Structures are given as structure tokens and as C-alpha cells.
Amino acid sequence: MEQKTTNQLTTSRLLLRPWRESDAEALYKYAKDPAVGPVAGWPPHTSVADSLEIIRTVFAAPETYAVVLKATDEPVGSVGIMFGEGLHSAEMQPGEAEIGYWIGVPYWGQGLIPEAVHCLLKRCFEDLGMTAVWCGYYDGNVKSRRVMEKCGFRFHHTEEGKTSPFGDVRTEHFMRITKEEWESAQHLSIRPLTEQDIPEMRELFCTTVLAVNSMDYTKEEAEDWASCGGSIEHWKELLAKNDYIGALDGQDSIIGFSSMNAEGYLHSMFVHKDWQHKGVASLLLLEVEKMAYRYGVHKISTEASITACPFFKKRGYRVVKEQKAKANRLWLTNYVMEKTL
């Protein structure tokens, strides 16, 4: 749990505090690496003096923090909240902010920046009264995008022809999380599903198809699809072939579920009709993509309904083909989609 003290924030592994001039040598140690700055649009630091000047100017801005490891007391990266004119996106509104971040190469892949960003989101929404927070990344910066996905950000829009601080022209993608989405996620939990959960899964599946998917399919098609959830034996077969996870609300009721198998096939993604557009599907997708990583899978495939196709597109999945798939008696349109991790 993050705790705020004067001019600093803490997480389980990190101290986020203002930069000090005495940090210049440590900053140069990590910011000189060409693998760090250029992908984010800023040049590698050229000397300790260069890093000191950055601390005195850029890093002197309010809500800019050194990412300090509690274990070593060494600054290894930087995170910050930006407001007003510092925001990049044309879509920004009053009461919104942007989070930026980077960390030294030796600490990539350890979950430290997501830990720091979660802390800053808490500060934005609980302390600073923000209504939404943005993040942007240049095309190809997959690591930065993954941080945003892990922290609950959702794709919002892409801007082409953006001039970076380097002076080159790039494509920039923007992601966003609202206070409502963040608050909803604070009360949700994820756990594996078992045969004991089949009654709830059946009910959620049927009501979702009839109430949500019926907007994109005929009444007859939706009813035929919903009838596929009636067989308990069929659910047992699905649970045997796929690893299912459920999203639970504060009362431990299942409000959504998804699945992944060892081959990287995502079989299911259903969210209760009362929890649509509240970040539940994004949370589930993040978790099943983590499962794919653990399996060593580098490409995920799924068969998405007409309803779900836009959701997957916004999260980096591409349509391989449109097809007709048999539900119970009828053949329904869906899309084979893939994403390379």
C-alpha cells in the first residue's frame, strides 16, 4: 500500500522523492544509455554536468520524482505528473494530467515502473483531484505500452506526424484512464475459476449474450448462442482445456471471465451487462496476456464476436479473417484475431 509523506511517496520497494543535485552521478549512470532516452524522444545524457543541469531544470518541475530503490537508496529512474501546457495530447481537458516515466536498463522487467505509476495514479486521483490521466508512447516502444496496460490505461487515439524532441517525425499513441475506471479496479479481484464456479459462469454468459451481444446479432442468433451455455458437461470440458480466470466485485460475485491455454488461444471474454465499459475486460485481458507470457507464448489468437472486435482492435489485435462459426444450430459471424506480444 502506498503511503504519502512530505514531498515523497513510498511503495513496497520504492521511494519516490524530489531529485537532488547530489543525484547527478547516479542519473548520468543510467540516462547515458542509448537504449533509454531515444525511444522516448530524448537524447542520452552526455556527462555528469549534463545530468546536473537536467536536475536543476527539467526535474525541478513539481510532481517530478526520482525512483529510488529502498534496498540501495540509489535513484535508478524518474517518474512525473505533468499538467497544462506540458501535456502532449490534443484531447486533454481541464482537470486531467499526464504521467511520464523511465528506468535504467538493469531494472527493466522487474515491475518497478508499474509499481511507481500505480502510486502516481493514486496521487492523481486521491490527492490532486484529477478526473483522468494520460500516457503517450512513440510507435514501437512496446515496453512503455506494456507498463500502461499493466496499470489499467486504455487506448484512446493515435497522432501521426508528431515532431519529437530529437526533431524527427514520429507516430504517437495515447492511452487514458479515468477516475471512475481506476476506482472500479480498486475494488476488483482476480482468481482462477473451477467447476464450482460453473453456475455463475453459465448465468453470466447467457445474460451477457442476450443483453449485450444482441445489439450486434439478431434475436434468433443471440438466443441460439446463449443456448450453448446450458450444458454443464460442456463447461467442464472448457475448464479442462483452458485456464479460466474471473473478475470479482467487492461481494466476491463473478462479474467477468476470460481464458487462455498453453497454445496462446483466448477462448472467452465475457463481462456482466452491468459492468460494461468499466475496465473489467481490460483487466481480464491483461491477466490472460500475462498467462500467455508465462507459457512462453509470443502470439495470442482469439475468435472475437462483432461486439468484441473493436475492444480487441484497440488493444493491439488485428483481424486475420472474418468467418462464420457455428453456435448451436446457427452460423454466426465472428473474427479470427491475433496479437504478437
Buried (B, 14 or more C-beta within 10 A) or exposed (E): EBEBEEEBBBBEBBBBBBBEEEBBEBBBBBBBBEEBBBBBBBEBBEEBEBBBBBBEEEBEBEBBBBBBBEEEEBBBBBBBBBBEEEBBBEBBEEEBBBBBBBBBEEBEEEEBBBBBBBBBBBBBBBEBEBBBBBBBBBEEBEBBBBBBBBBBBBBBEEBEEBEBEEEEEBEBBBBBBBBBBBEBBEEBEBEEBEEEBBEBBBEBBBBBBBBBBBEBBEEEBBBBBBBBBEEEEEBEEBBEEBBBBBBBBEEEEBBBBBBBBBEBBBBBBBBBBEBBEBBBBBBBBBBBBBBBEEBEBEEBBBBBBBBBBEBBBBBBBEEEEEEEBEBEEBEBBBBBBBBEE
